[in-house]
Amino acid sequence: MALPPKLIGPAISLITGLITSTTMSFVGLALNYGFQPDFAVRWLRAAATSYLVVVPMLVIVIPRIQRFVMRQAGLPTR
């Protein structure tokens, strides 16, 4: 089943948000807190919180970035 073009932006936002929120919360927590016994619980809580913050922001920002880059490349925008 193909992804409808209308859902490409939100799908990119969801996937990008998952990757960035989990990676950055892991690195930030590891550097600032260290690998304490409750690291996994703290990391999952931080990752979930940052995911909820980052995805709506990405849904708004990614289409604008895409249009900007396409304009700079001389490609038609929708």
RODOBA-86984 format. One line per 4 residues: number of its first residue (from 1); their letters; for each residue x, y, z of C-alpha. Coordinates in nm, 2 decimals, padded with zeros to 4 digits. Last residue first. Layout:
REM RODOBA-86984
NUM) A) X/Y/Z; ... .
END
This chain:
REM RODOBA-86984
78) RTPL) 00.30/02.26/-00.44; 00.65/02.38/-00.50; 00.82/02.37/-00.84; 01.20/02.32/-00.84 .
74) GAQR) 01.45/02.60/-00.87; 01.68/02.44/-00.60; 01.63/02.75/-00.37; 01.25/02.71/-00.42 .
70) MVFR) 01.27/02.34/-00.33; 01.47/02.42/-00.02; 01.23/02.68/00.10; 00.92/02.46/00.03 .
66) QIRP) 01.08/02.17/00.22; 01.17/02.40/00.51; 00.82/02.52/00.53; 00.67/02.17/00.51 .
62) IVIV) 00.92/02.06/00.79; 00.84/02.34/01.03; 00.47/02.29/01.13; 00.46/01.91/01.15 .
58) LMPV) 00.81/01.93/01.31; 00.68/02.15/01.59; 00.39/01.91/01.65; 00.65/01.62/01.66 .
54) VVLY) 00.90/01.79/01.90; 00.69/01.84/02.21; 00.53/01.50/02.24; 00.85/01.34/02.14 .
50) STAA) 01.04/01.53/02.41; 00.81/01.40/02.67; 00.83/01.04/02.55; 01.21/01.05/02.53 .
46) ARLW) 01.24/01.21/02.88; 01.01/00.94/03.03; 01.19/00.66/02.85; 01.53/00.80/02.96 .
42) RVAF) 01.42/00.84/03.32; 01.29/00.48/03.33; 01.61/00.34/03.16; 01.85/00.54/03.38 .
38) DPQF) 01.70/00.42/03.71; 02.01/00.23/03.81; 02.23/00.53/03.72; 02.41/00.55/03.39 .
34) GYNL) 02.51/00.92/03.40; 02.29/01.22/03.48; 02.42/01.49/03.26; 02.60/01.30/02.98 .
30) ALGV) 02.38/01.00/02.98; 02.06/01.21/03.01; 02.16/01.44/02.72; 02.27/01.15/02.50 .
26) FSMT) 01.96/00.94/02.57; 01.72/01.24/02.53; 01.90/01.33/02.21; 01.87/00.99/02.06 .
22) TSTI) 01.51/00.92/02.16; 01.38/01.26/02.06; 01.57/01.27/01.73; 01.47/00.93/01.60 .
18) LGTI) 01.11/00.95/01.71; 01.07/01.31/01.59; 01.21/01.22/01.25; 00.97/00.93/01.22 .
14) LSIA) 00.66/01.13/01.32; 00.76/01.43/01.12; 00.84/01.23/00.80; 00.50/01.06/00.83 .
10) PGIL) 00.33/01.40/00.88; 00.50/01.54/00.56; 00.43/01.23/00.35; 00.06/01.21/00.45 .
6) KPPL) -00.08/01.43/00.17; 00.12/01.23/-00.09; -00.08/00.91/00.00; 00.15/00.63/00.13 .
2) AM) 00.14/00.33/-00.11; 00.00/00.00/00.00 .
END
